[in-house]
Amino acid sequence: MDSPPGARRKGASPNRFAAVAATTALVLALATACGSGGGSASSAGSGTIHVLVYGDAGNTVEQQIVDTFNRTSKVKAVLDTIPGADYQSKLNTIINTPQAPDIFFNWGGGSIAPYVKDGLLLPLDDMIAKDPALKSDFLPSVFNTAVIDGKAYGVPMRGTQPVLLFDNKQVLADAGLSAPQTWDDLINDVKVLKAKGVTPIALGGGDQWPTLMWFEYVFDRVAGPGLFQKALSGDKSAWASPDSAKALGMLKQLVDAGAFGSNFDSVKFTDGGSPALLAKGKAAFELMGSWEYSTQQSGNPDFAKNDLGYSAFPSVAGGKGDPNDVVGNTNNFYSVLKKTQHPDAVAAFLKLMYSDEFVKAQLAIGNLPTTTGTANFLAASASPAYSQFQFNLVKAAPSFQLSWDQAYPPAATTPIHTAVQEFFDGKTDANGFIQAMQSLPNS
């Protein structure tokens, strides 16, 4: 959620645009670029550190921060990108090779736990002892997402990324509708929009992780956050609970109502397909991480400015989940490879993640950094109202559930994505989904 998790996602902003097309060649040549001289994480002789990030519209800010660092540092930083859809798989391929970066983008939690277990990551506690602001200048609930076994393995970057229900305000107005407050409202909106020949909800089913967002929210609204936490801790019976069955029934109701049309598996978010449906009025809604704003700002700026609406996910009558709960990515993080030859330069680079320049630049593309000083700059963001809405939403949330495919270790990502896709496609029923989730690896 979920910036694309494996390809995310779900998190990072999983979007890809022409704005970063020029970096794609670099991405594909990553092994060569990082591998010369024995690998990026051991490139002491070259005086460089390699920073590997998820390739999307947010790379403009990452390059800006790299440029700022390079103006004063003798050790130079090089920004490498991997397109969102390939990020997690390629990271897994190079993480324990000479081509590994010094610093890399991740989602904290389960996304880095295997690397910690394998002894590949550098605990950041010594850096924090020398520069306490690497921890104290971030919201504790966010910073702790990358704390494993009591040690810090990540510094927040980009921003918090709650999943929101985005809409095309003009399409809704033409249909006499407004953003749904309840699940029943949403079902009614689907019927009205279908009758008008509009696909109610854009879904990048070809990426799979956008589909997962629907499961994350419906399960939370029906069962509260406890069901997933129970399952994540190893109690597989949670997936077979009555609340699980109810949530799956509601999701099937939505699919059967034609909410997503019939071709959603041929549409992707990562190639701009589903955002275009929303922007061009072909669809009324899209459930997506907060990076939807920067995606639309980059690809459809007039729409982003005038007609892009957003709201919290609808409440569910009788549900155990608090209507103020959110799901998504608590934040993205930079983690450090233990074998880096330039730890002092790395520490200096990470220091920029709580700088005023970083906060302002992230807000300018619609992201919401989680530094303790972010609130001071909201009025100067790309969309003050949008930034304030996100800030208030996250601040008020009793529970902020990390995307399922980020909470579980990377080995679970593909099985999770397959399970949600096959359920939406009707290739498996509720029992099949439950069995798939009960078979997930927890470590």
C-alpha positions as CSV (number, residue, x, y, z in Angstrom):
1,M,0.0,0.0,0.0
2,D,0.7,1.0,-0.2
3,S,3.3,2.4,-2.4
4,P,3.9,-0.3,-4.3
5,P,5.2,-2.9,-2.1
6,G,7.2,-5.0,-4.1
7,A,6.6,-2.8,-6.6
8,R,5.3,-0.4,-4.6
9,R,4.0,0.3,-3.9
10,K,2.8,1.0,-1.9
11,G,4.9,3.4,-0.7
12,A,6.9,4.7,-2.4
13,S,5.0,6.2,-4.8
14,P,4.7,3.5,-7.3
15,N,4.0,5.7,-10.1
16,R,6.3,6.1,-13.1
17,F,6.3,8.9,-15.5
18,A,8.1,10.5,-18.3
19,A,9.7,12.8,-15.7
20,V,11.8,9.9,-14.6
21,A,12.2,8.1,-18.0
22,A,15.7,9.5,-18.3
23,T,16.7,7.7,-15.2
24,T,15.4,4.3,-16.4
25,A,18.6,3.6,-18.4
26,L,20.6,4.2,-15.2
27,V,18.3,1.9,-13.4
28,L,18.7,-0.9,-15.9
29,A,22.5,-0.4,-15.8
30,L,22.6,-0.4,-12.0
31,A,24.7,-3.5,-11.7
32,T,27.3,-2.0,-14.0
33,A,27.1,1.5,-12.4
34,C,27.3,0.2,-8.9
35,G,29.6,-2.7,-9.6
36,S,32.6,-1.0,-10.9
37,G,35.5,-1.0,-8.6
38,G,34.1,-3.8,-6.4
39,G,30.6,-2.5,-5.8
40,S,28.9,0.6,-4.6
41,A,29.0,-0.3,-0.9
42,S,32.7,-0.9,-1.2
43,S,33.6,2.0,-3.5
44,A,36.0,3.7,-1.1
45,G,38.5,4.3,-3.8
46,S,36.0,6.2,-6.0
47,G,34.9,8.4,-3.1
48,T,31.2,7.8,-3.8
49,I,28.2,6.5,-2.0
50,H,25.3,5.0,-3.9
51,V,21.7,5.8,-2.9
52,L,19.2,3.4,-4.4
53,V,15.6,4.5,-4.6
54,Y,12.2,3.5,-5.9
55,G,11.8,5.0,-9.4
56,D,8.9,7.3,-9.7
57,A,7.9,11.0,-9.7
58,G,9.3,11.5,-6.2
59,N,12.9,11.1,-7.6
60,T,13.0,14.8,-8.4
61,V,13.3,15.6,-4.6
62,E,15.8,12.8,-4.0
63,Q,18.0,14.2,-6.7
64,Q,17.7,17.6,-5.3
65,I,18.9,16.4,-1.9
66,V,21.7,14.5,-3.5
67,D,22.8,17.7,-5.3
68,T,22.7,19.6,-2.0
69,F,24.8,17.0,-0.3
70,N,27.3,16.9,-3.1
71,R,27.9,20.7,-3.0
72,T,29.7,20.4,0.4
73,S,30.8,16.7,0.7
74,K,34.1,15.4,-0.5
75,V,32.5,12.0,-0.8
76,K,29.9,12.3,-3.6
77,A,26.5,10.6,-3.6
78,V,25.1,9.0,-6.7
79,L,21.3,8.5,-7.1
80,D,20.3,5.2,-8.7
81,T,16.7,4.3,-9.4
82,I,14.8,1.1,-10.1
83,P,11.3,1.4,-11.7
84,G,8.6,0.8,-9.1
85,A,7.3,-2.5,-10.6
86,D,10.8,-4.0,-10.4
87,Y,12.2,-2.4,-7.2
88,Q,11.8,-5.1,-4.6
89,S,12.8,-8.0,-6.8
90,K,15.9,-6.3,-8.1
91,L,16.8,-5.1,-4.6
92,N,16.6,-8.7,-3.4
93,T,18.9,-9.7,-6.2
94,I,21.7,-7.3,-5.4
95,I,21.4,-6.7,-1.7
96,N,24.0,-9.3,-0.8
97,T,26.3,-8.8,-3.8
98,P,29.1,-6.3,-4.7
99,Q,26.5,-4.3,-6.5
100,A,24.6,-3.5,-3.3
101,P,24.1,0.3,-2.7
102,D,25.3,2.0,0.4
103,I,21.9,3.4,1.2
104,F,18.6,2.1,0.0
105,F,14.9,3.0,0.0
106,N,12.5,0.6,1.9
107,W,9.2,0.5,3.8
108,G,10.6,-0.5,7.2
109,G,9.0,-3.4,9.1
110,G,8.9,-6.7,7.2
111,S,10.6,-5.2,4.2
112,I,14.0,-5.1,5.9
113,A,13.6,-7.7,8.6
114,P,15.2,-10.5,6.5
115,Y,18.2,-8.2,5.8
116,V,18.6,-7.6,9.5
117,K,18.4,-11.3,10.2
118,D,21.1,-12.0,7.6
119,G,23.4,-9.4,9.1
120,L,23.5,-7.1,6.1
121,L,22.3,-3.8,7.6
122,L,24.1,-1.3,9.8
123,P,22.4,-0.5,13.1
124,L,22.1,3.3,13.2
125,D,22.3,3.7,17.0
126,D,25.9,5.0,16.9
127,M,25.0,7.6,14.3
128,I,22.0,8.6,16.4
129,A,24.2,8.9,19.5
130,K,26.3,11.4,17.7
131,D,23.3,13.2,16.1
132,P,20.2,12.6,18.3
133,A,18.1,14.5,15.8
134,L,18.3,11.5,13.4
135,K,15.7,10.1,15.8
136,S,14.3,12.9,17.9
137,D,13.3,15.1,14.9
138,F,10.8,12.4,13.6
139,L,7.4,11.3,15.0
140,P,8.1,8.3,17.3
141,S,5.3,6.2,15.9
142,V,6.8,6.5,12.4
143,F,10.5,6.2,13.4
144,N,9.8,3.0,15.3
145,T,8.5,1.2,12.2
146,A,12.2,0.6,11.3
147,V,13.3,-0.4,14.8
148,I,13.9,-4.1,14.9
149,D,14.9,-6.0,18.1
150,G,15.5,-2.7,19.8
151,K,17.9,-1.3,17.2
152,A,17.2,1.4,14.6
153,Y,17.8,0.4,11.0
154,G,16.1,3.2,9.1
155,V,15.7,7.0,8.9
156,P,12.4,8.3,7.6
157,M,12.5,9.8,4.0
158,R,9.7,11.0,1.7
159,G,6.7,11.1,3.9
160,T,3.8,9.3,5.5
161,Q,1.5,7.7,2.9
162,P,-2.0,6.9,4.1
163,V,-4.3,5.4,1.5
164,L,-7.2,7.7,0.6
165,L,-10.2,7.5,-1.6
166,F,-9.6,9.9,-4.4
167,D,-12.3,11.1,-6.7
168,N,-13.0,13.2,-9.8
169,K,-15.1,16.0,-8.4
170,Q,-16.6,16.9,-11.8
171,V,-17.7,13.3,-12.5
172,L,-19.3,13.1,-9.1
173,A,-21.1,16.4,-9.5
174,D,-22.4,15.4,-12.9
175,A,-23.9,12.3,-11.3
176,G,-25.3,14.2,-8.4
177,L,-23.0,12.4,-5.9
178,S,-20.5,13.3,-3.2
179,A,-17.7,11.3,-1.6
180,P,-19.2,8.3,0.2
181,Q,-19.2,8.4,4.0
182,T,-20.4,4.8,4.5
183,W,-20.1,1.5,2.7
184,D,-23.7,1.7,1.8
185,D,-23.1,5.1,0.3
186,L,-20.3,3.6,-1.8
187,I,-22.5,0.7,-3.1
188,N,-25.2,3.2,-4.0
189,D,-22.6,5.4,-5.8
190,V,-21.4,2.4,-7.8
191,K,-25.0,1.7,-9.0
192,V,-25.6,5.4,-10.0
193,L,-22.3,5.7,-11.9
194,K,-22.7,2.4,-13.7
195,A,-26.1,3.5,-14.9
196,K,-24.5,6.6,-16.4
197,G,-21.9,4.5,-18.2
198,V,-19.0,5.5,-16.0
199,T,-16.6,2.9,-14.4
200,P,-17.2,3.6,-10.8
201,I,-13.7,2.8,-9.5
202,A,-10.3,2.9,-11.4
203,L,-8.2,-0.1,-10.3
204,G,-4.7,-0.9,-11.5
205,G,-5.3,-4.7,-11.0
206,G,-2.4,-5.5,-13.3
207,D,-0.1,-4.3,-10.5
208,Q,-2.0,-6.4,-7.9
209,W,-1.0,-4.2,-4.9
210,P,-3.7,-1.6,-5.6
211,T,-6.3,-4.4,-5.2
212,L,-4.7,-5.2,-1.8
213,M,-5.6,-1.8,-0.5
214,W,-9.3,-2.7,-0.7
215,F,-8.7,-5.8,1.5
216,E,-6.7,-3.8,4.0
217,Y,-9.4,-1.2,4.6
218,V,-12.4,-3.5,4.5
219,F,-10.8,-5.9,6.9
220,D,-9.9,-3.0,9.3
221,R,-13.4,-1.5,9.1
222,V,-15.1,-4.9,9.8
223,A,-12.7,-6.4,12.3
224,G,-10.5,-3.6,13.6
225,P,-6.7,-3.8,13.4
226,G,-6.6,-6.8,15.8
227,L,-7.4,-9.5,13.2
228,F,-4.4,-8.7,11.0
229,Q,-2.0,-8.2,14.0
230,K,-3.1,-11.6,15.3
231,A,-2.4,-13.2,11.9
232,L,0.9,-11.4,11.5
233,S,2.0,-12.7,14.9
234,G,1.5,-16.3,13.7
235,D,-2.1,-17.1,14.7
236,K,-3.4,-18.3,11.3
237,S,-6.9,-18.9,12.7
238,A,-7.6,-15.2,12.4
239,W,-8.0,-15.5,8.7
240,A,-10.8,-18.1,9.2
241,S,-12.8,-15.9,11.7
242,P,-16.4,-14.7,11.1
243,D,-15.1,-11.1,10.7
244,S,-12.8,-12.3,7.9
245,A,-15.7,-14.1,6.2
246,K,-17.8,-10.9,6.5
247,A,-15.1,-8.7,5.0
248,L,-14.6,-11.1,2.0
249,G,-18.3,-11.1,1.4
250,M,-18.4,-7.3,1.2
251,L,-15.5,-7.3,-1.2
252,K,-17.2,-9.8,-3.4
253,Q,-20.4,-7.7,-3.3
254,L,-18.4,-4.7,-4.6
255,V,-16.7,-6.7,-7.4
256,D,-20.0,-8.4,-8.4
257,A,-21.7,-4.9,-8.5
258,G,-19.3,-4.0,-11.3
259,A,-17.5,-1.4,-9.3
260,F,-14.2,-1.9,-11.1
261,G,-15.5,-2.7,-14.6
262,S,-14.4,-5.9,-16.3
263,N,-10.9,-5.1,-17.5
264,F,-9.1,-4.0,-14.3
265,D,-6.4,-6.7,-14.6
266,S,-5.3,-5.1,-17.9
267,V,-4.9,-1.7,-16.2
268,K,-1.8,-0.6,-14.1
269,F,-1.0,2.2,-11.8
270,T,2.7,2.0,-12.5
271,D,2.4,2.9,-16.1
272,G,-0.1,5.7,-15.5
273,G,-3.1,3.8,-16.6
274,S,-5.4,4.0,-13.6
275,P,-4.6,7.6,-12.7
276,A,-5.4,8.6,-16.3
277,L,-8.9,6.9,-16.0
278,L,-9.6,9.1,-13.0
279,A,-8.1,12.3,-14.5
280,K,-10.0,11.9,-17.8
281,G,-13.3,11.2,-16.2
282,K,-13.5,7.6,-17.3
283,A,-13.7,6.6,-13.6
284,A,-15.1,8.4,-10.6
285,F,-12.9,7.0,-7.8
286,E,-9.5,5.5,-7.1
287,L,-8.3,4.0,-3.8
288,M,-4.6,4.9,-3.7
289,G,-1.8,6.0,-1.5
290,S,-1.3,9.7,-0.9
291,W,1.2,9.7,-3.8
292,E,-1.8,9.9,-6.1
293,Y,-1.5,13.7,-5.7
294,S,2.1,13.9,-7.0
295,T,1.2,11.4,-9.7
296,Q,-1.7,13.6,-11.0
297,Q,0.4,16.8,-10.4
298,S,3.0,15.3,-12.7
299,G,0.8,13.8,-15.3
300,N,-2.4,15.8,-15.2
301,P,-1.6,19.1,-13.4
302,D,-4.8,20.9,-14.3
303,F,-6.9,18.0,-13.0
304,A,-4.8,17.9,-9.8
305,K,-5.4,21.6,-9.2
306,N,-9.1,21.8,-10.0
307,D,-10.9,18.5,-9.9
308,L,-9.0,16.0,-7.7
309,G,-11.0,15.2,-4.6
310,Y,-10.1,13.0,-1.7
311,S,-11.7,11.6,1.4
312,A,-11.2,9.0,4.2
313,F,-12.3,5.4,3.5
314,P,-16.0,4.9,4.3
315,S,-17.2,3.5,7.6
316,V,-18.9,0.2,8.0
317,A,-22.1,-0.1,10.0
318,G,-21.6,-2.4,13.0
319,G,-17.9,-2.8,12.2
320,K,-15.3,-3.1,15.0
321,G,-12.8,-0.9,13.3
322,D,-12.6,2.8,14.1
323,P,-13.7,5.0,11.2
324,N,-10.6,7.1,11.8
325,D,-8.2,4.1,11.3
326,V,-5.9,4.4,8.3
327,V,-3.9,1.9,6.3
328,G,-0.9,2.5,4.0
329,N,2.8,3.2,4.5
330,T,3.7,4.8,7.8
331,N,6.7,6.2,5.9
332,N,9.5,5.2,3.6
333,F,13.0,4.8,5.0
334,Y,16.7,4.9,4.1
335,S,18.6,2.0,5.5
336,V,22.4,1.5,5.3
337,L,24.4,-1.5,4.2
338,K,26.9,-2.7,6.9
339,K,29.7,-2.9,4.4
340,T,29.6,0.8,3.4
341,Q,33.1,2.3,3.3
342,H,31.8,5.8,4.1
343,P,29.7,5.7,7.2
344,D,30.5,9.3,8.1
345,A,29.4,10.5,4.7
346,V,26.3,8.3,5.0
347,A,25.5,9.9,8.4
348,A,25.9,13.4,6.9
349,F,23.6,12.5,4.0
350,L,20.9,11.1,6.4
351,K,21.0,14.3,8.3
352,L,19.4,16.1,5.4
353,M,16.3,14.0,5.9
354,Y,15.1,16.3,8.7
355,S,16.3,19.5,7.0
356,D,13.9,22.4,6.2
357,E,14.9,22.0,2.5
358,F,13.8,18.4,2.5
359,V,10.5,19.1,4.2
360,K,9.6,21.9,1.9
361,A,10.6,20.0,-1.2
362,Q,8.5,17.0,-0.2
363,L,5.5,19.1,0.6
364,A,5.9,20.8,-2.8
365,I,5.1,17.5,-4.6
366,G,2.2,16.5,-2.2
367,N,4.1,14.3,0.2
368,L,3.8,14.7,4.0
369,P,7.2,14.3,5.8
370,T,7.0,13.1,9.4
371,T,9.5,15.4,11.0
372,T,8.5,17.1,14.2
373,G,8.6,20.5,12.4
374,T,6.5,19.6,9.4
375,A,3.4,21.4,10.7
376,N,5.3,24.7,10.4
377,F,5.5,24.4,6.6
378,L,2.0,23.0,5.7
379,A,0.8,26.4,4.4
380,A,3.6,26.4,1.8
381,S,2.9,22.9,0.4
382,A,1.8,22.2,-3.1
383,S,-1.8,22.0,-1.8
384,P,-2.1,23.3,1.8
385,A,-5.6,21.9,2.1
386,Y,-4.5,18.4,1.0
387,S,-1.4,18.5,3.3
388,Q,-3.5,19.6,6.2
389,F,-6.1,16.9,5.5
390,Q,-3.5,14.2,5.5
391,F,-1.8,15.6,8.6
392,N,-5.1,15.7,10.5
393,L,-6.0,12.2,9.3
394,V,-2.8,10.6,10.4
395,K,-2.7,12.6,13.7
396,A,-6.2,11.5,14.6
397,A,-5.8,7.8,13.6
398,P,-6.1,5.4,16.5
399,S,-4.4,2.8,14.2
400,F,-2.2,3.2,11.2
401,Q,-1.8,-0.3,9.7
402,L,1.3,-0.8,7.6
403,S,0.4,-2.3,4.2
404,W,0.1,-6.1,4.5
405,D,2.7,-6.8,1.9
406,Q,5.1,-4.6,3.8
407,A,4.3,-5.9,7.3
408,Y,5.0,-9.4,6.1
409,P,8.5,-10.3,5.0
410,P,9.3,-10.0,1.2
411,A,8.8,-13.7,0.7
412,A,5.1,-13.2,1.4
413,T,4.6,-10.4,-1.2
414,T,3.9,-12.5,-4.2
415,P,1.5,-15.0,-2.4
416,I,-0.4,-12.0,-1.0
417,H,-0.7,-10.3,-4.4
418,T,-1.8,-13.5,-6.1
419,A,-4.4,-14.2,-3.4
420,V,-6.1,-10.8,-3.7
421,Q,-6.0,-10.8,-7.5
422,E,-7.5,-14.3,-7.8
423,F,-10.2,-13.5,-5.4
424,F,-11.2,-10.4,-7.3
425,D,-11.0,-12.3,-10.6
426,G,-13.3,-15.0,-9.2
427,K,-10.6,-17.7,-9.6
428,T,-10.8,-18.5,-5.9
429,D,-13.5,-18.2,-3.3
430,A,-13.3,-17.1,0.3
431,N,-12.0,-20.5,1.5
432,G,-9.3,-20.4,-1.2
433,F,-8.3,-16.9,-0.1
434,I,-8.2,-17.9,3.6
435,Q,-6.1,-20.9,2.8
436,A,-3.6,-18.8,0.9
437,M,-3.3,-16.3,3.7
438,Q,-2.8,-19.1,6.3
439,S,0.1,-20.4,4.2
440,L,2.0,-17.2,4.3
441,P,5.6,-17.3,5.7
442,N,5.9,-15.1,8.9
443,S,9.7,-14.9,8.8
